[in-house]
Amino acid sequence: MTFNNEREFEQHIRGLIDRHIANVGSEYTLLRNKKAVDIVICRNGDNAALHFIEVKYHKKHRLGTGHGKGGGFQPEIIKDAPAYFETNMRWILGDVQHDGRYWFVDNATIRRNLSGEKIDDKYNNIHNKFFRELPSLNETELVSAITEWLSFR
């Protein structure tokens, strides 16, 4: 399935989580609003936690983090590596040239695949080689990977 933009891709990911993870009982709640990251999932119960997912969809041009001038939540989280986000944040990437494939990665993987391998003053791009060199998942594998990550601990 090809998406016209990142917003459509994010809506698709939200739909997967809603259908296969968040609505299966009351263990997980998918928040509808967003500020710091695209998707927030709450794990309820005795082991309560917040889980964060940043969604990126690559089309033709650069695939960056933050607002294009080196700032924003994403570059700060990648650069400073707060422990909570290292454990409780993942990225789901898609690419127009790899239809039906998903990349589910942690902050360290994003960090290693940035241009210059660091956060800079602007244009914190993710290398295009990311999509050629890193293993991808199909939709079923993605749902399983998210579920496994959420239930960790």
N, C-alpha and C positions, 0 to 999 in steps of 0.2 A: 504494500500500500504506500503510495507516494503522497507526501503532504505538501501543501502550498507554502507553509511557513512553520516556524517553531511553535506558534500558538496551537495550530491544528495537531502537531505532533504531541504536544503536552496534553491536549484534550484526549487524545487516543490513549496515552499512558495512564491518565486519570481514570478513564473508562475501564482499562484492564484491572487497575487496582480496585476500583469500585466493584466490578463484577466478580473478581476472583479472590480478593483478599479482604477488603475493608467491610464487606457486607456479610461475610461468613461468621455469624455470631457477633459478639460484642467485644472481642479481643482487640480489634483495631478500629480506629476512627480516622477517616480521611477528611482533613480540614479543607474547606472550599476556598477560603481566602489565603492570600500569600503576601509576604513582604520580603523577607530575607532570602528565601529560596522558593522554587516553583511549587513544590509539594511538601506538605507536612503530614505525617502519619503519627497518630498517638497510639501507643500501646497501653491498654488499660489494665487494671488489676494490680496484683501485688508487685509485679515487676514493671511498673509504669515507666514509660520513656517516650521521648520525642525522637522521631526519625525524619531526616530531611533528604529530599531528592531534588537535585538540579537537573533540568531537562534542556538539552541542546540538540538542534537539528541543523545539519550542515547541507547547504545547497551548493552554490557556486563560489561564493566569496569566502572570506576568512570566517572562522568560527572562533569568536572571542569570549572572554569572561569579563564580567563587570560592565561598566557603561562606556567603554572605549577610551577612557582617559586615565586608565590605571586605577580607578576607584571602584567602590561598591563592595557589597558583602562578599561576593565570590572571590575576588582577588585577595581580600583581607583574610578570609578563611584559608585559602591556599597558601598564602605567604606566612601567616602566623601559626598555622597548624594547631589550633586549640584542640586539646585532647578529646573533648566531647564530640566535636565535629569529625575528627579523624575516625571515630568509631561509629557515629550515628548519622553520617552523611554519605550519600552515594550520588553518582551521576548516571543518567541514562542518556546516551547519545544515539542519534540516528543519522543516516547519510542518504541523500537522494540517489546516489549511485549504487547503494547496497540495500535495495528494497527488501523489506521484511526482516532485516537484521538489526540487532540492538546491541549496544555496548553498555554493560553495567559495571561501573568501575568506582574505585575509591579516590579520595583526594590525592593520595600519593601517585597514583597512575596519571591523573590530570597534571600534577606538578611535573612529572618526568616528561610529559609530552607537550609542554608549553614551548613556544618559540624562545630560544635562549635558555630554556629550562628554569626560568625564574619569572617572578612577577616584576614588571617594569612600570615605567610611568604611563605607558599607554599601549594599546593594541596587544593585549595579552591573549594571543592566538593559540589555539590548539593545532598542532601540526596535522596536515592532511594525511601524512603517513600513518597516523593513529588508526584510520579506518582500513588501511591495507595490512598493517602489521599485527594489530591486536585481535585476539579471538572475539567473535561476536556470537550472539545467541538468537535463536528464533523466538517467537512470541511465547510459546509454552515454556521454554527454558528461562526466559526473562521472568515470567510470573513465579516460577520455582525459585529462581535466584533471589528475588525480592522477598518472598515468603521465608526463605531460609535466613536471610539477613535480618529480617524483622524479629524472628523468633530466637536469634542468638542471645545467649545469657540465660 
